[in-house]
Amino acid sequence: MKKYKIAVLPGDGVGIDVTEAAMNVLDAVGFSEIAEYTHGDIGWEFWCKEGNPLPDRTIELLKNSDCCLFSAITSKPKEEAEKELVPELQGKGLIYFSPIVRLRQLFDLYVNLRPCKAYPGNSLNYRDDIDLVVFRENTEGLYVGIEWHPVPDEVMETFIKHHPKAKKFADTNLEDIAISTRIFTRKGVRRILKASMNYAKEFDYPTVTVVEKPNVIRETSGLMVREARKLIQEYEGIELWEANIDAMAMWLVKNPQNYGILVSSNMFGDIVSDLAAQLIGGLGFACSGNIGEKFAVFEPTHGSAPKYVGMNKVNPIAQILAAKMMLDWLGEKEMAQKIEEAVAAVIAEGKYRTYDMGGSTTTSEMARGICDKIKML
């Protein structure tokens, strides 16, 4: 019998706890009978001792897998990261770069899909009618990593030569200037827009809202909005809405039930999806998929939470729902549905509540409760 090859990357901190919880749920739903799991190395430990948080051996593992279940990593600014390298690697010019960002770019995982759905019974929700899906462009924009500090002479000279607004910085010491670029391509914006509109069509969402800031960031945000207006003509019955990122933050707090599909660029999508996550109870419920044409990485959107390491405390539901997303992507719809039904039932009953839900249930206890519910379905 052919088995799925699944790369499992627990990463750092509480990633280890929540990954174990998700693996127990995958066992309970029967997926482990048709899956071959291989654990891989990623994260802060490997940065510190090898100078590479995403070792080549892990990349090879991913290339030979059907998809990846990922958890959480620790990331720090480059100066702090340099200081934590083992002594023999310090001063070698090594620069820390987020491994999950690198994975997205390396495998062209251009869709970051973040469902934000409220499950009735979570006491931290102020309403239960939220069903948002955020599509975040994953490989371009401000996170592309093309930046300078200090700024090289030739870079500054090019800016001053070709853009009149750069002349105001002509007399500034280049040590005192930092530049990060925000790069959009027509291909990049069109494919994330099409992914969001296709999803809206498949799952009967009546609106797609493009969230940008074209009145100020005219060229990049403007490109995305212009392409959205063209593409929506191909999707009969779906209405295109447009919102500035700052206004969207206000409207999501005020009327989240009015929105279905949101689509945005890398940084704005990152911001608005975390805001949407809080509306449904916080990052303990926020899962995501990094999806390309042939490969995908599924993860919770929370970090490694170093202060909770070893405490068996954090909410594993985001990781469990990430595993559910993985099953959906693989086509194992029945198993995926069972996991979601079990999660919803456990939340509704209220017997198990982790600290972020106002209770004292541990990570492993929450996983056990969901596993028990699966066996009853």
N, C-alpha and C positions, 0 to 999 in steps of 0.2 A: 504494500500500500504506500503510495506516494505521500510524503509528509512535507508540510510547510517548513522552511528553514527560517527561523526567527532569531535575529540578533537581539540580545538583551543587554542593555547598557544601564545599570543602576546608577552609575556616577558617584556623586558625593553626598555626604550628610544623610538627610532623611530619605534621599533617593533609594537607599538600600532598604529601608523599612517599607516604603510604599510599593516598591517593586515586588518584594516578597508577598505583600498583601494581594497585589494584582495577579501574581503567579498562582496563588491559592485559588483565586476566583476562576482563572482560566482552567485550572484542574477541575474545579467543581462543575463547570459547564461542559466539560468533555473535550475541550480544545487540545489539551496536552496529549491526548491519544493520537492526534494527527499532526503534531508539531514536534520539531526537533529544535531545542533551544541551545544557543551558544552564547555564553557570557563574554563580553568584551571590555577592554580597558578604555576609560575615558575620564577626564576630569583633573581636579587639582593635584591629586597625588602624583599623577604622571607628568604634569607640568613641573612640579617641584623637583622630582628626581630624574626626569628625562629631558626637561625643557620642551616638552610637546604634550599638550593635554589631549591630543587626538593622534595617537601613534599610528604609524603606517599599517601595523598589523590589524588594527581595528578597522581601518579603511578597507583592507582586503577582506576582512570578515563581512563587512556590509555589502561589498560587491558580490559576495557569494551567498547572500541571503535574500529571501523574498521581501522582507521588510524588517523594521526595527522597532522594538519597544524600548523607549528611552525614558529616563527619569529626570534627574536634576544635577546641576553642576554648580560649583563655586566659581565666580569670576571676580577679579579685582582689577583696579587700574594698573597700568603698565609699571609704574614706579614701585608699587606695593608687590606686584607679582615678581619683579626682578629680585627684590630682597628675600623672597621666600624660596628661590632656587637653591639647590645644594651648592656649597661654596665653589666646587670645581666648575659649575656652569655660569656663575655670576661673572659679569664683565665680558661675556661672549657675544653680546649684541642680540640675544634672544628676546623676542617681543611676544607677550601673551596676546593671543587672539581667541575669542570665544569659539570653542569647538562646535557648538550647535549652529552658530552662524556659518562656520566653515562647512559643516555638513550640508546645510541648506544650499550653499553656493556650489559645492563640489558635485552634488547629485542633482542640481537644478530643481530643488524642491520649491517651486515658485509659489505654490498655494500654502498659506498658513490658514487652516480652517479651524475656527474656534466656536463651537456651539455654546450658547449661554442660555440654558433652559432651567426655569424654576420648577422644582419638585415640591408639590404641596406637603406641608408638614415641617419644613425647615423654619424654626422659630425666628431666624434672622432675616427672613424675607418679609418685606412689607406688602408684597403682592405675589400671587401665584400664576399670573397670566403672562409671564415673560417667556418668549421663545425667540431669541435672537441668534443669528449666525453671522459671525464676522469673517470676512475674507480679507486677509492681509497679504499684500505682495511681499514675498519672502526673500528675494535675491537682489533687489536694487534699492534705490532710495538712499536715505541717510546712513543706513547700516552697511553699505557696500564696502566701507573700510578704506576709501581713498581720502587720506587726510594728511596734514603736515603740521608739525610743531617741533622746532622752529620752521618757518617757511623758507624753502630754498630761494636764492636770488632769482633764478630763472622762472620759478613759478610766480613770484610776486611781479616780476617784470611783465610776464604775459598777461596777468590780470590787469595791470595798470594800462598796458598797451591796448587791450581789446575791450575794456569796459570802463566807461567814464566814472561810474560810482566807486571804482577801486582807487581812484586818484587820491581820495581823502586819507588813505593809509600809506601814501608814498613816503612820508617822513617818519613813519613808525618803525622802531627797531624790530627787525624780523624775529628776534627772540621773544618779542612781546605779542606776536600774532599767531593764532592757531586757525587753520582752515580745515573744515570738513565739507566734502562735496555731497550734493543730493542729486543723484543721477537717475533719470527715468529714460526708458526707451519706448518707442511706440509698440514694439513687440511685447515688452514687459507689461505695459499697462493694458494692452488689449487682451492678453491671455488671462490676467487675473480678473478683468471685467467679464470676460466670456465665462470663466469658471463660476463666478457668482451668479450670472444670469442663467446659466444652464442648471445650476442647483435650484434657483428659484422656480424655474420651469418644472423640474422633476418633482419637487416637493410642494408645489402649489403655494408659493409665497407670492403675494400680489405686488410687492414693491421691492426694488433694489435701491438703496441709498448710497450714493458715492460721497464719501466723507473726505474733503480736502480743504484747501485754503487758496483758491485761485485768485481771489481779489488782492492778495499780497504776494504769494509765491506764484507769480503769473505763468512762468514757463513750464515748471514741472507739474504743479497741481493743475494748471490750465490744460496741459496735454492730456491728463487723465480725464478731466471733465469733458473735453471735446470728443475724445474717443468714446466715452460712455454714451454721449448723445447720439453718436453715429450707430453704435452697436445695438442700442435698445430698439432700434427700428426693426431688427430681426426677431424680436421677441414679442409677439402679439399677446396682449392680455397682461403684460407686466409693465408697471409704471416706474419710470425713473425719477427718483427724488435726489436733490442735491443739498448738501449741508456743509457749512464750514466746521472744521474740527472743534473750535471753541464753542460754537452754538450747539453742536451735537452733544458735547459733554453735558450741557445744561438740559437739553431736551431728553436725554436718556434718563437723567435723574427725575425729571418731571413726568414724562410720559413714555416709559420704555415699552409699554404694550402696543404702541403705535408702529413699531418698527419690526421688520423681519430680517432681511438680508442687508448687511452693511459691508461696503467694500472700500478699502483704503490702501494707501502706500505703507511702506514698512514701519516707520516710526509712528505715524498717526494710527495705524492699525494696531500696533502694540499698545498704545495708550488707551484707545477706545475699547479694546477687548478686555483690558484689566478693569476698566470702569464697569463694563457690562457684567464681568464676573462678580464684582461686589454686589450688584443688584440681585444676584441669585444666591448669595450667601458667602461669597469670597473665593479666594484662590483654591480652597480645598475642594471646590466643585468644578474647577475650570480645566478642561482637557483641550488638547489641540492635536491636529495632524499636519505634518509638513509633507506635502504631497507633490510629486512630480509625475511625469508620464509613465515611468516604469518602476518607481521606488517610492517608499514613504517611511517616515519616522514619526511615531506617535508618542506624545509626552503630556504630562501635566504642565501647567504654565507657571507653577510656583517654583521657587528656587530650592537650594539645598538646606536652608534654615539651620545653620550651624548651632544655634542656641538650643535646638531640640534634639540634637544628635544623641542617640542612645536612650532616649526617653520613651520610645514607643508611644508617642503622643499625637502626632499629626494626623490629619484626616486623609485617608487613602482613596477617597472617592474619585478625586480628579484622575489619579493614576488608573483606577479601575475603569473609569469611563474612557480613558485613553486606550486601554486594552479593548474595550467595546468598539471604539472607532476603528481599531486595527482589524477586528473581525469583520466589520462592515466592509472595509476596503478590500479584504480578501474574498468577500462574497459569502462569508459564513453568517448570513443574516439571522437565522434562527437562534444561534448561540448569542449573537450580539443583542437581540431582542430580549432574551432571557436575562442577560446581565442588567440591562436597563430596567426591566420590570422589577428585578430583585432590589436594585438600588432605590428605585422609587418607593417600593413597598416598605423597605427598612426606614427610609426617611419619614414616610407617612405615619408609621407606627410609633416612632419616637422612643423606642426602647434603647436604641444605640445612638448616642450623641457625643461626638468628640468635642474637645475643648472649644473649638471655633463655633460649634453649634450650641454652646451653653451647657455642655455635659462633661463627663469624665471618662467616656469610653476610650480605650486605647486603640492604636492603629490595628493591632492584630485582632482585637475584639470586634471592631467594625467589619473587618474582612470576614471574620467567622460568621457574623450575623448575615452578611450578604450571601456567603456560601450556603448557609442553612436555608435561606430563602430560595435560592436557586433549586435546591433539591426538592422543594415543595411545589415548584411550578410544573 
